[in-house]
Amino acid sequence: MKTKKLTISAMFIAIGVLAGNLIYIPVGASKCFPIQHTLNILAAVLLGPMYGVVNAFCISLLRNLMGTGSLLAFPGSMVGALLAGLVYKKTKNNLLTAGAEVFGTGVLGGLLSVPIAILAMGKAVGALAYVPAFLLSSFGGSVIAVLLLQSGYFVKTITTKTS
């Protein structure tokens, strides 16, 4: 089972890094990345909270090393992934998990990004500077994830034994 989780995790990280180079919405100093939030929810449901956080960190790190991400990806994606994973572990409810991702990334991650933007990036921003953009990005990604999970096909395909 651990090998299967590691394989799915590696696949999510690869998708996140590749899609990050192709699909993002620039908003000020941040790059809104709805695919990250889709992957956070899928990891929460299929792998658990710790895998979700590690995946979010790896995607953010690799995208930053490649020059396609920003430092703001770390608090947004990791907080959202953790909250989504914890809520799914407790409730097993896809909609509550998506809501946790939106709140974790959009509100908490948006607020945590402000000191990073000021101290590490030299951006003079207000307290709520990133909340609207992060909410929009996480909401879009959450809708995609819920549609995939509700279809049942995605989960069945990814979790089916292969010979």
Secondary structure, DSSP 4 states (H G I P E B T S, - for coil): -HHHHHHHHHHHHHHHHHHHHHS-EEETTEEE-HHHHHHHHHHHHHT-HHHHHHHHHHHHHHHHHTTSS-TTHHHHHHHHHHHHHHHHHHH--HHHHHHHHHIIIIIIIHHHHHHHHHHTT-----TTSSHHHHHHHHHHHHHHHHHHHHHSHHHHHHHS---
